[in-house]
Amino acid sequence: MSLILLAVGTVLVSIALFNKLPRYVPGRLPAPGAGRAARQGALATAHRTGAVPRVRLESARLTEQGKALLATLGGSALIVAFFLTLSGL
């Protein structure tokens, strides 16, 4: 239980501090016939190549009240996790 609260509290406080959220960007498959287009010279640049999936950080667009709320909830979760650890639960 304390590990879950620790993880949740850390995530909430880091979002409040840095104002960033992770966003998953799926990858793209290479265009069909990309091998054929590579042999055609200038036409090869018109085709998109494949891209690997990745995670980007983008702005969370939080107001001051939102930042304060996330910091308060996250900090409270961290404090509760600390005391649960001390009590042995």
N, CA, C and O atoms as a GROMACS GRO file, in nm:
protein
  356
    1MET      N    1   0.083  -0.120   0.000
    1MET     CA    2   0.000   0.000   0.000
    1MET      C    3   0.087   0.126   0.000
    1MET      O    4   0.058   0.223  -0.070
    2SER      N    5   0.193   0.121   0.080
    2SER     CA    6   0.278   0.241   0.086
    2SER      C    7   0.353   0.263  -0.045
    2SER      O    8   0.380   0.377  -0.083
    3LEU      N    9   0.386   0.155  -0.116
    3LEU     CA   10   0.454   0.172  -0.245
    3LEU      C   11   0.361   0.237  -0.348
    3LEU      O   12   0.405   0.319  -0.428
    4ILE      N   13   0.234   0.199  -0.345
    4ILE     CA   14   0.137   0.259  -0.437
    4ILE      C   15   0.120   0.408  -0.406
    4ILE      O   16   0.120   0.491  -0.496
    5LEU      N   17   0.106   0.440  -0.278
    5LEU     CA   18   0.094   0.581  -0.239
    5LEU      C   19   0.219   0.660  -0.273
    5LEU      O   20   0.211   0.776  -0.311
    6LEU      N   21   0.334   0.598  -0.258
    6LEU     CA   22   0.460   0.663  -0.293
    6LEU      C   23   0.466   0.694  -0.442
    6LEU      O   24   0.506   0.804  -0.481
    7ALA      N   25   0.427   0.598  -0.524
    7ALA     CA   26   0.428   0.619  -0.669
    7ALA      C   27   0.328   0.726  -0.711
    7ALA      O   28   0.360   0.814  -0.791
    8VAL      N   29   0.207   0.719  -0.657
    8VAL     CA   30   0.103   0.817  -0.692
    8VAL      C   31   0.144   0.957  -0.648
    8VAL      O   32   0.130   1.053  -0.722
    9GLY      N   33   0.195   0.967  -0.526
    9GLY     CA   34   0.239   1.097  -0.475
    9GLY      C   35   0.352   1.156  -0.556
    9GLY      O   36   0.353   1.276  -0.582
   10THR      N   37   0.447   1.073  -0.595
   10THR     CA   38   0.559   1.120  -0.676
   10THR      C   39   0.512   1.172  -0.812
   10THR      O   40   0.559   1.275  -0.859
   11VAL      N   41   0.421   1.099  -0.874
   11VAL     CA   42   0.368   1.141  -1.005
   11VAL      C   43   0.294   1.274  -0.992
   11VAL      O   44   0.315   1.364  -1.074
   12LEU      N   45   0.209   1.287  -0.892
   12LEU     CA   46   0.131   1.410  -0.877
   12LEU      C   47   0.221   1.531  -0.848
   12LEU      O   48   0.200   1.638  -0.905
   13VAL      N   49   0.319   1.513  -0.761
   13VAL     CA   50   0.408   1.625  -0.730
   13VAL      C   51   0.494   1.662  -0.850
   13VAL      O   52   0.517   1.780  -0.874
   14SER      N   53   0.542   1.563  -0.926
   14SER     CA   54   0.624   1.597  -1.043
   14SER      C   55   0.544   1.667  -1.152
   14SER      O   56   0.596   1.755  -1.220
   15ILE      N   57   0.416   1.630  -1.169
   15ILE     CA   58   0.331   1.701  -1.265
   15ILE      C   59   0.311   1.845  -1.219
   15ILE      O   60   0.315   1.937  -1.301
   16ALA      N   61   0.290   1.865  -1.090
   16ALA     CA   62   0.270   2.000  -1.038
   16ALA      C   63   0.397   2.085  -1.051
   16ALA      O   64   0.388   2.204  -1.080
   17LEU      N   65   0.513   2.025  -1.029
   17LEU     CA   66   0.638   2.102  -1.034
   17LEU      C   67   0.680   2.137  -1.176
   17LEU      O   68   0.719   2.250  -1.204
   18PHE      N   69   0.673   2.039  -1.267
   18PHE     CA   70   0.726   2.060  -1.401
   18PHE      C   71   0.621   2.098  -1.504
   18PHE      O   72   0.656   2.140  -1.614
   19ASN      N   73   0.492   2.085  -1.470
   19ASN     CA   74   0.383   2.121  -1.560
   19ASN      C   75   0.392   2.047  -1.694
   19ASN      O   76   0.361   2.103  -1.799
   20LYS      N   77   0.433   1.920  -1.689
   20LYS     CA   78   0.444   1.837  -1.809
   20LYS      C   79   0.374   1.705  -1.787
   20LYS      O   80   0.372   1.652  -1.676
   21LEU      N   81   0.315   1.652  -1.894
   21LEU     CA   82   0.250   1.521  -1.893
   21LEU      C   83   0.310   1.434  -2.003
   21LEU      O   84   0.340   1.485  -2.111
   22PRO      N   85   0.327   1.305  -1.977
   22PRO     CA   86   0.375   1.218  -2.085
   22PRO      C   87   0.264   1.191  -2.186
   22PRO      O   88   0.147   1.178  -2.150
   23ARG      N   89   0.302   1.183  -2.313
   23ARG     CA   90   0.206   1.153  -2.420
   23ARG      C   91   0.265   1.046  -2.510
   23ARG      O   92   0.377   1.060  -2.558
   24TYR      N   93   0.191   0.940  -2.532
   24TYR     CA   94   0.237   0.831  -2.618
   24TYR      C   95   0.214   0.868  -2.763
   24TYR      O   96   0.103   0.906  -2.802
   25VAL      N   97   0.318   0.857  -2.843
   25VAL     CA   98   0.309   0.882  -2.987
   25VAL      C   99   0.332   0.749  -3.058
   25VAL      O  100   0.444   0.697  -3.054
   26PRO      N  101   0.229   0.694  -3.121
   26PRO     CA  102   0.247   0.563  -3.186
   26PRO      C  103   0.341   0.574  -3.306
   26PRO      O  104   0.354   0.680  -3.366
   27GLY      N  105   0.404   0.465  -3.338
   27GLY     CA  106   0.494   0.462  -3.453
   27GLY      C  107   0.418   0.449  -3.583
   27GLY      O  108   0.298   0.423  -3.584
   28ARG      N  109   0.489   0.468  -3.691
   28ARG     CA  110   0.432   0.455  -3.825
   28ARG      C  111   0.503   0.340  -3.896
   28ARG      O  112   0.623   0.320  -3.881
   29LEU      N  113   0.426   0.268  -3.972
   29LEU     CA  114   0.486   0.164  -4.055
   29LEU      C  115   0.542   0.229  -4.180
   29LEU      O  116   0.492   0.332  -4.225
   30PRO      N  117   0.647   0.171  -4.238
   30PRO     CA  118   0.698   0.228  -4.364
   30PRO      C  119   0.593   0.217  -4.473
   30PRO      O  120   0.509   0.127  -4.472
   31ALA      N  121   0.599   0.309  -4.567
   31ALA     CA  122   0.503   0.309  -4.677
   31ALA      C  123   0.519   0.181  -4.759
   31ALA      O  124   0.630   0.132  -4.777
   32PRO      N  125   0.407   0.127  -4.809
   32PRO     CA  126   0.420   0.006  -4.892
   32PRO      C  127   0.499   0.037  -5.018
   32PRO      O  128   0.479   0.141  -5.082
   33GLY      N  129   0.587  -0.051  -5.052
   33GLY     CA  130   0.670  -0.031  -5.170
   33GLY      C  131   0.783   0.065  -5.147
   33GLY      O  132   0.835   0.124  -5.242
   34ALA      N  133   0.824   0.084  -5.023
   34ALA     CA  134   0.931   0.179  -4.993
   34ALA      C  135   1.062   0.135  -5.056
   34ALA      O  136   1.143   0.219  -5.094
   35GLY      N  137   1.084   0.006  -5.067
   35GLY     CA  138   1.206  -0.044  -5.132
   35GLY      C  139   1.209  -0.010  -5.280
   35GLY      O  140   1.314   0.021  -5.335
   36ARG      N  141   1.092  -0.016  -5.343
   36ARG     CA  142   1.082   0.020  -5.484
   36ARG      C  143   1.106   0.169  -5.505
   36ARG      O  144   1.172   0.208  -5.601
   37ALA      N  145   1.052   0.252  -5.414
   37ALA     CA  146   1.065   0.397  -5.429
   37ALA      C  147   1.209   0.441  -5.408
   37ALA      O  148   1.252   0.543  -5.463
   38ALA      N  149   1.283   0.368  -5.329
   38ALA     CA  150   1.422   0.405  -5.304
   38ALA      C  151   1.505   0.396  -5.430
   38ALA      O  152   1.606   0.465  -5.444
   39ARG      N  153   1.463   0.311  -5.523
   39ARG     CA  154   1.539   0.297  -5.648
   39ARG      C  155   1.500   0.402  -5.751
   39ARG      O  156   1.565   0.413  -5.855
   40GLN      N  157   1.394   0.481  -5.725
   40GLN     CA  158   1.346   0.576  -5.825
   40GLN      C  159   1.406   0.715  -5.810
   40GLN      O  160   1.362   0.805  -5.881
   41GLY      N  161   1.500   0.737  -5.724
   41GLY     CA  162   1.569   0.865  -5.713
   41GLY      C  163   1.491   0.969  -5.635
   41GLY      O  164   1.466   0.950  -5.516
   42ALA      N  165   1.453   1.078  -5.701
   42ALA     CA  166   1.390   1.192  -5.633
   42ALA      C  167   1.255   1.156  -5.574
   42ALA      O  168   1.212   1.219  -5.477
   43LEU      N  169   1.188   1.060  -5.630
   43LEU     CA  170   1.058   1.020  -5.579
   43LEU      C  171   1.068   0.957  -5.440
   43LEU      O  172   0.972   0.956  -5.364
   44ALA      N  173   1.184   0.906  -5.408
   44ALA     CA  174   1.203   0.838  -5.280
   44ALA      C  175   1.185   0.934  -5.162
   44ALA      O  176   1.144   0.890  -5.055
   45THR      N  177   1.214   1.061  -5.179
   45THR     CA  178   1.201   1.155  -5.068
   45THR      C  179   1.055   1.190  -5.040
   45THR      O  180   1.025   1.243  -4.933
   46ALA      N  181   0.965   1.163  -5.132
   46ALA     CA  182   0.824   1.195  -5.112
   46ALA      C  183   0.757   1.095  -5.019
   46ALA      O  184   0.652   1.125  -4.962
   47HIS      N  185   0.814   0.977  -5.004
   47HIS     CA  186   0.754   0.874  -4.920
   47HIS      C  187   0.805   0.887  -4.777
   47HIS      O  188   0.921   0.918  -4.753
   48ARG      N  189   0.714   0.863  -4.683
   48ARG     CA  190   0.753   0.867  -4.542
   48ARG      C  191   0.817   0.735  -4.503
   48ARG      O  192   0.778   0.628  -4.549
   49THR      N  193   0.917   0.746  -4.418
   49THR     CA  194   0.979   0.625  -4.365
   49THR      C  195   0.909   0.589  -4.234
   49THR      O  196   0.834   0.669  -4.179
   50GLY      N  197   0.934   0.471  -4.186
   50GLY     CA  198   0.874   0.426  -4.060
   50GLY      C  199   0.935   0.499  -3.941
   50GLY      O  200   1.047   0.548  -3.948
   51ALA      N  201   0.859   0.505  -3.833
   51ALA     CA  202   0.907   0.568  -3.710
   51ALA      C  203   0.872   0.477  -3.592
   51ALA      O  204   0.770   0.409  -3.593
   52VAL      N  205   0.959   0.477  -3.493
   52VAL     CA  206   0.936   0.392  -3.376
   52VAL      C  207   0.842   0.463  -3.279
   52VAL      O  208   0.841   0.586  -3.274
   53PRO      N  209   0.764   0.388  -3.201
   53PRO     CA  210   0.678   0.451  -3.100
   53PRO      C  211   0.764   0.516  -2.991
   53PRO      O  212   0.872   0.468  -2.960
   54ARG      N  213   0.715   0.626  -2.933
   54ARG     CA  214   0.792   0.695  -2.831
   54ARG      C  215   0.697   0.769  -2.736
   54ARG      O  216   0.577   0.779  -2.761
   55VAL      N  217   0.753   0.820  -2.629
   55VAL     CA  218   0.678   0.898  -2.531
   55VAL      C  219   0.735   1.039  -2.530
   55VAL      O  220   0.856   1.058  -2.512
   56ARG      N  221   0.649   1.139  -2.549
   56ARG     CA  222   0.690   1.279  -2.547
   56ARG      C  223   0.631   1.348  -2.425
   56ARG      O  224   0.527   1.307  -2.374
   57LEU      N  225   0.699   1.452  -2.379
   57LEU     CA  226   0.645   1.534  -2.271
   57LEU      C  227   0.582   1.658  -2.332
   57LEU      O  228   0.645   1.727  -2.412
   58GLU      N  229   0.458   1.684  -2.294
   58GLU     CA  230   0.392   1.805  -2.343
   58GLU      C  231   0.334   1.881  -2.226
   58GLU      O  232   0.320   1.827  -2.117
   59SER      N  233   0.300   2.006  -2.249
   59SER     CA  234   0.253   2.094  -2.142
   59SER      C  235   0.121   2.044  -2.084
   59SER      O  236   0.032   2.001  -2.157
   60ALA      N  237   0.110   2.050  -1.951
   60ALA     CA  238  -0.013   2.008  -1.884
   60ALA      C  239  -0.114   2.122  -1.877
   60ALA      O  240  -0.231   2.098  -1.848
   61ARG      N  241  -0.072   2.245  -1.902
   61ARG     CA  242  -0.157   2.363  -1.902
   61ARG      C  243  -0.234   2.379  -1.770
   61ARG      O  244  -0.355   2.402  -1.770
   62LEU      N  245  -0.162   2.366  -1.660
   62LEU     CA  246  -0.224   2.377  -1.529
   62LEU      C  247  -0.231   2.523  -1.484
   62LEU      O  248  -0.140   2.600  -1.510
   63THR      N  249  -0.340   2.559  -1.417
   63THR     CA  250  -0.349   2.690  -1.354
   63THR      C  251  -0.276   2.682  -1.220
   63THR      O  252  -0.232   2.575  -1.178
   64GLU      N  253  -0.264   2.796  -1.153
   64GLU     CA  254  -0.198   2.797  -1.021
   64GLU      C  255  -0.277   2.714  -0.921
   64GLU      O  256  -0.219   2.647  -0.836
   65GLN      N  257  -0.409   2.718  -0.931
   65GLN     CA  258  -0.492   2.637  -0.842
   65GLN      C  259  -0.474   2.488  -0.870
   65GLN      O  260  -0.471   2.407  -0.778
   66GLY      N  261  -0.462   2.453  -0.997
   66GLY     CA  262  -0.439   2.313  -1.033
   66GLY      C  263  -0.305   2.262  -0.983
   66GLY      O  264  -0.294   2.150  -0.933
   67LYS      N  265  -0.201   2.346  -0.998
   67LYS     CA  266  -0.069   2.309  -0.947
   67LYS      C  267  -0.072   2.291  -0.796
   67LYS      O  268  -0.013   2.196  -0.743
   68ALA      N  269  -0.140   2.382  -0.726
   68ALA     CA  270  -0.149   2.373  -0.581
   68ALA      C  271  -0.225   2.248  -0.538
   68ALA      O  272  -0.187   2.182  -0.442
   69LEU      N  273  -0.331   2.216  -0.610
   69LEU     CA  274  -0.410   2.097  -0.576
   69LEU      C  275  -0.328   1.970  -0.596
   69LEU      O  276  -0.328   1.882  -0.509
   70LEU      N  277  -0.259   1.959  -0.708
   70LEU     CA  278  -0.178   1.839  -0.733
   70LEU      C  279  -0.064   1.828  -0.634
   70LEU      O  280  -0.032   1.718  -0.587
   71ALA      N  281  -0.001   1.940  -0.601
   71ALA     CA  282   0.109   1.937  -0.503
   71ALA      C  283   0.057   1.897  -0.364
   71ALA      O  284   0.124   1.824  -0.292
   72THR      N  285  -0.060   1.945  -0.328
   72THR     CA  286  -0.117   1.912  -0.198
   72THR      C  287  -0.156   1.765  -0.190
   72THR      O  288  -0.123   1.698  -0.092
   73LEU      N  289  -0.225   1.715  -0.292
   73LEU     CA  290  -0.264   1.574  -0.292
   73LEU      C  291  -0.144   1.481  -0.298
   73LEU      O  292  -0.138   1.380  -0.228
   74GLY      N  293  -0.047   1.516  -0.383
   74GLY     CA  294   0.074   1.434  -0.393
   74GLY      C  295   0.156   1.435  -0.266
   74GLY      O  296   0.204   1.331  -0.222
   75GLY      N  297   0.172   1.552  -0.206
   75GLY     CA  298   0.245   1.562  -0.081
   75GLY      C  299   0.176   1.487   0.031
   75GLY      O  300   0.242   1.423   0.114
   76SER      N  301   0.044   1.493   0.035
   76SER     CA  302  -0.031   1.420   0.138
   76SER      C  303  -0.014   1.269   0.119
   76SER      O  304  -0.001   1.196   0.217
   77ALA      N  305  -0.015   1.224  -0.007
   77ALA     CA  306   0.004   1.081  -0.032
   77ALA      C  307   0.144   1.037   0.011
   77ALA      O  308   0.161   0.928   0.064
   78LEU      N  309   0.244   1.123  -0.011
   78LEU     CA  310   0.380   1.089   0.031
   78LEU      C  311   0.391   1.084   0.184
   78LEU      O  312   0.459   0.997   0.238
   79ILE      N  313   0.326   1.175   0.251
   79ILE     CA  314   0.330   1.175   0.398
   79ILE      C  315   0.261   1.052   0.454
   79ILE      O  316   0.311   0.989   0.548
   80VAL      N  317   0.145   1.016   0.398
   80VAL     CA  318   0.074   0.896   0.444
   80VAL      C  319   0.157   0.772   0.417
   80VAL      O  320   0.162   0.682   0.501
   81ALA      N  321   0.223   0.765   0.301
   81ALA     CA  322   0.310   0.651   0.270
   81ALA      C  323   0.425   0.642   0.370
   81ALA      O  324   0.462   0.532   0.413
   82PHE      N  325   0.481   0.756   0.408
   82PHE     CA  326   0.590   0.757   0.507
   82PHE      C  327   0.544   0.701   0.640
   82PHE      O  328   0.612   0.617   0.698
   83PHE      N  329   0.429   0.745   0.689
   83PHE     CA  330   0.381   0.699   0.818
   83PHE      C  331   0.334   0.554   0.814
   83PHE      O  332   0.346   0.482   0.914
   84LEU      N  333   0.279   0.510   0.701
   84LEU     CA  334   0.244   0.368   0.686
   84LEU      C  335   0.369   0.281   0.691
   84LEU      O  336   0.368   0.173   0.750
   85THR      N  337   0.477   0.328   0.629
   85THR     CA  338   0.603   0.254   0.634
   85THR      C  339   0.657   0.246   0.776
   85THR      O  340   0.705   0.141   0.818
   86LEU      N  341   0.649   0.357   0.848
   86LEU     CA  342   0.696   0.357   0.986
   86LEU      C  343   0.616   0.262   1.074
   86LEU      O  344   0.671   0.200   1.165
   87SER      N  345   0.487   0.252   1.049
   87SER     CA  346   0.401   0.168   1.132
   87SER      C  347   0.413   0.020   1.096
   87SER      O  348   0.368  -0.067   1.170
   88GLY      N  349   0.474  -0.008   0.980
   88GLY     CA  350   0.495  -0.147   0.940
   88GLY      C  351   0.382  -0.206   0.859
   88GLY      O  352   0.376  -0.328   0.843
   89LEU      N  353   0.291  -0.126   0.809
   89LEU     CA  354   0.180  -0.178   0.727
   89LEU      C  355   0.215  -0.184   0.582
   89LEU      O  356   0.134  -0.225   0.500
   0.00000   0.00000   0.00000
